[in-house]
């Protein structure tokens, strides 16, 4: 797991979350208790675009990835995000629930 002290930049985080495909990735990761292989998250984009979206999320500090043999497992850095920006993930993942 990545260090919780890794600084998250709000502008990078908001940019990463501004795209609907990346929000889909974040929702899928948030719903899973285990890291997910990248290919198991359904997106309606090509492989290079999928790779781009994962890179944007990784560079923003929202996800972390680790190799497991030939697979790349991805997990959401929920705790670090919540420490840096309390309530942000809930607002993004459940927009109808926020006042």
Buried (B, 14 or more C-beta within 10 A) or exposed (E): EEEEEEEBEEEBBEBBBEBEBBBBBBBBBBEBEEBBEBEEBEBEEEEEEBEBBBEBBBEBBBBBBEEEEEBBBBBBBBEBBBEBBEEBBEEBBEEEEEE
